[in-house]
């Protein structure tokens, strides 16, 4: 098979309708453009609404995107755990010290160092923080998240339009 043997499948290339070729055929006289007016006499660009502010200019621009299902954690670093003097770190004990807010999901991050064995029960923990806690002789236990698949949507109906 050569390049000159290639043809499109039959029925895939439809010929354009030939209009304005006299009164004998189907597309004669006004050639499908109706009687009078701007569109019968010449072309009007796509999106033109006769001088009215066009739709693509009336609608406000969407700047960015905010994920309504984002899971936000409150970060607690190793140096804060070390300074707290707690042997068992839970969201409730951190709330009592004022390190996290009420109903917040807690994530331990690896800033600073920890020198003693601590039991940490939090919602999330970075890999480096978990390695540092276990190296110091402690344990890390992950608490279940308060939602099954994803958190409820935040914002309103107009947020990501």
Secondary structure, 3 states (H helix, E strand, C coil): CCHHHCCCCCCCCCCCCCCCCCCCCCCCCCCCCCCCCHHHHCCCCCCCCCCCCCHHHHCCCCCCCCCCCCCCEEEEEHHHHHHHCCCEEEHHHHHHHCCCCCCCEEEEECCCCCCCCCEEEECEECHHHHHHHHHCCCEEEECCCCCCCCCCCCCCCCCCC
